[in-house]
Amino acid sequence: MQITPDLTSNLSFEDFKTEVLNDYRIATVSRECSLLGRREVLTGKAKFGIFGDGKKCLS
């Protein structure tokens, strides 16, 4: 089943801006969590970590 986006709906500039800023916030928080988790593994506080960027770290 393929889902096609509705390209006929009009999106105001303010709604577009809000969506872009929200996506950026989510990506930034995700990256910060990944860095925090990696730091925990590399300092020895955690033995294993799988992070959002798709890499696996073992200690």
NORPEMO-V247555 format. One record per helix or strand. SS is the DSSP state (helix for helix, strand for strand). FROM is the first residue (numbers start at 1). TO is the last residue. If there is no record, write none. Layout:
((SS,FROM,TO) (SS,FROM,TO))
This chain:
((helix,13,42) (strand,48,50) (strand,56,58))
